[in-house]
Amino acid sequence: MNHSEKLAIAAHLHVLLRRKTGRVTDTEWMASNGSYAREIVRFARERAVQDQAPELVEWADRLEHCMQDTLAAELRRSAREAVAARTVEQTASPAVHTMASAHPQARRYVGGIR
């Protein structure tokens, strides 16, 4: 689904949430950030039950459906970042340990604020 379609769904949900709950949302961020969209979907469903507003569930479902590709891309990106961070950590660790063992006083300052 293209960005303008996601934005249209996010805008419609924004208007409903504003009218029904008084909640103000960021439609552009909702259409582009999967985590934010997921939280808005959760909130909309919760308030739909509290306020007996079935149209909130309908539009929350639409937003969730259209954001599936964005959420999948974010999960792949965070998995790649975790692997990269682990690789950097593993390659940096021997140097830190070597430096700390070479200078006993240096250990006090590694990883701390001084």
C-alpha positions in Angstrom: 0.0 0.0 0.0 1.4 3.4 -0.9 2.1 6.2 1.6 -0.9 8.4 0.5 -3.3 5.5 1.2 -1.7 4.9 4.6 -1.9 8.6 5.3 -5.6 8.7 4.4 -6.4 5.9 6.8 -4.3 7.5 9.5 -6.1 10.8 9.0 -9.5 9.2 9.2 -8.6 7.5 12.4 -7.1 10.7 13.8 -10.4 12.5 13.2 -12.4 9.7 14.9 -10.0 9.6 17.9 -10.2 13.4 18.2 -14.0 13.4 18.1 -14.6 10.3 20.3 -11.8 10.6 22.8 -10.2 14.0 22.6 -6.9 12.3 21.7 -4.7 14.2 19.2 -2.4 12.1 17.0 0.3 12.7 14.5 -1.1 11.4 11.2 2.2 11.6 9.3 4.1 9.7 12.0 1.3 7.2 12.2 1.5 6.5 8.5 5.3 6.0 8.5 6.2 4.5 11.9 5.0 1.0 12.6 5.5 1.2 16.4 3.5 4.4 16.7 0.8 3.0 14.5 0.6 -0.2 16.6 0.2 1.8 19.8 -2.5 4.0 18.2 -4.3 0.8 17.1 -4.1 -0.6 20.6 -5.4 2.7 22.1 -8.3 2.9 19.5 -9.4 -0.7 20.3 -9.3 -0.1 24.0 -11.3 3.1 23.7 -13.8 1.5 21.3 -14.7 -1.0 24.1 -14.9 1.7 26.7 -16.8 4.2 24.6 -18.8 1.7 22.6 -17.6 3.1 19.3 -17.3 0.2 16.8 -16.1 2.6 14.0 -12.8 2.9 16.0 -12.2 -0.8 15.7 -13.0 -0.7 12.0 -10.5 2.0 11.3 -7.9 0.5 13.7 -8.1 -2.7 11.8 -7.6 -0.9 8.5 -4.6 0.9 9.9 -3.1 -2.3 11.2 -3.6 -4.1 7.9 -2.0 -1.3 5.8 1.0 -1.1 8.2 1.9 -4.8 8.0 4.7 -4.1 5.4 6.1 -1.2 7.5 6.1 -3.3 10.7 7.9 -6.1 8.9 10.5 -3.8 7.5 11.1 -2.3 11.0 11.5 -5.8 12.4 14.1 -6.7 9.8 15.9 -3.4 10.3 16.1 -3.9 14.1 17.3 -7.5 13.7 20.1 -6.3 11.4 21.0 -3.5 13.9 21.1 -6.1 16.8 23.4 -8.3 14.8 25.7 -5.4 13.9 25.8 -4.2 17.5 26.7 -7.7 18.7 29.5 -7.9 16.1 30.9 -4.5 17.1 30.7 -5.5 20.8 32.5 -8.8 20.2 35.3 -7.2 18.2 35.7 -4.3 20.7 35.8 -6.5 23.8 39.3 -8.0 23.4 40.9 -4.5 22.9 39.2 -3.2 26.1 40.3 -6.2 28.1 43.9 -5.9 26.8 44.1 -2.3 27.7 42.7 -2.9 31.1 45.1 -5.7 31.9 48.1 -3.7 30.6 47.3 -0.8 32.9 45.7 -1.8 36.2 44.6 1.8 36.9 43.0 2.1 33.5 40.3 -0.4 34.5 38.8 2.2 36.9 38.0 4.5 34.0 36.8 2.0 31.3 33.1 2.1 31.1 32.8 4.7 33.8 32.6 8.5 34.2 35.6 10.1 35.7 
